[in-house]
Amino acid sequence: MWSHFQLSAVWVGIQLVTVVAATTSTCDAVTVRFKQPRSSSGEVLCATAPPPQEAVTMSNKMECSRECAGRGAMCEGGFNYKQQEALCEFFIGSPTTFVFQVQQGCEYYMVCLSQF
């Protein structure tokens, strides 16, 4: 049942963070967006597998999103933010291999990059 539930997830809620990477004479702006998966009934999902590569205490999910954006490949799989623990869990792997479940106080955000 969970595998079907995982496949019927809906992506909503976007947060924006901008990271500027310096080159020799110009700057290329890279926008890092975070999409939040929800179940077909609208409940927020949490990534439960594979396990995160690192967990860091952060006071809110905006700090967590900035930290993830600054990590590049070390957070390309996105992050969980666990509200009660004020914990940010970073994932390296592809979100297509993740298992998502509804967990109280846990929100998963997938990384989406676009370059100007």
URURHU-V351134 format. One record per residue. RES is the residue in one letter. OMEGA is omega in radians with two decimals (999 if undefined). Layout:
res=RES omega=OMEGA
res=RES omega=OMEGA
//
This chain:
res=M omega=-3.12
res=W omega=-3.13
res=S omega=3.05
res=H omega=3.11
res=F omega=3.13
res=Q omega=-3.10
res=L omega=-3.12
res=S omega=3.13
res=A omega=3.12
res=V omega=-3.12
res=W omega=3.11
res=V omega=3.05
res=G omega=-3.09
res=I omega=3.01
res=Q omega=-3.13
res=L omega=3.02
res=V omega=3.12
res=T omega=3.10
res=V omega=3.12
res=V omega=3.14
res=A omega=-3.11
res=A omega=3.01
res=T omega=-3.07
res=T omega=-3.10
res=S omega=-3.14
res=T omega=3.07
res=C omega=3.04
res=D omega=3.13
res=A omega=3.08
res=V omega=3.10
res=T omega=3.09
res=V omega=3.12
res=R omega=3.11
res=F omega=3.10
res=K omega=-3.09
res=Q omega=3.09
res=P omega=3.06
res=R omega=3.08
res=S omega=3.13
res=S omega=3.08
res=S omega=3.06
res=G omega=3.14
res=E omega=3.13
res=V omega=-3.13
res=L omega=3.13
res=C omega=3.06
res=A omega=-3.10
res=T omega=3.09
res=A omega=-0.08
res=P omega=3.13
res=P omega=3.11
res=P omega=3.12
res=Q omega=-3.12
res=E omega=3.06
res=A omega=-3.09
res=V omega=3.08
res=T omega=3.10
res=M omega=-3.05
res=S omega=3.09
res=N omega=-3.06
res=K omega=3.05
res=M omega=3.06
res=E omega=3.14
res=C omega=-3.14
res=S omega=3.09
res=R omega=3.13
res=E omega=3.12
res=C omega=-3.13
res=A omega=3.14
res=G omega=-3.11
res=R omega=3.14
res=G omega=-3.08
res=A omega=-3.13
res=M omega=3.10
res=C omega=-3.08
res=E omega=3.06
res=G omega=3.12
res=G omega=-3.13
res=F omega=2.92
res=N omega=2.92
res=Y omega=3.13
res=K omega=-2.98
res=Q omega=-3.06
res=Q omega=3.13
res=E omega=-3.02
res=A omega=-3.02
res=L omega=3.10
res=C omega=-3.14
res=E omega=-3.08
res=F omega=-3.13
res=F omega=3.09
res=I omega=-3.00
res=G omega=-3.13
res=S omega=3.14
res=P omega=3.11
res=T omega=3.13
res=T omega=-3.07
res=F omega=2.96
res=V omega=3.14
res=F omega=3.09
res=Q omega=3.01
res=V omega=3.07
res=Q omega=-3.12
res=Q omega=3.06
res=G omega=3.13
res=C omega=3.14
res=E omega=3.08
res=Y omega=3.07
res=Y omega=3.11
res=M omega=-3.14
res=V omega=3.04
res=C omega=-3.12
res=L omega=2.97
res=S omega=-3.08
res=Q omega=3.11
res=F omega=999
//
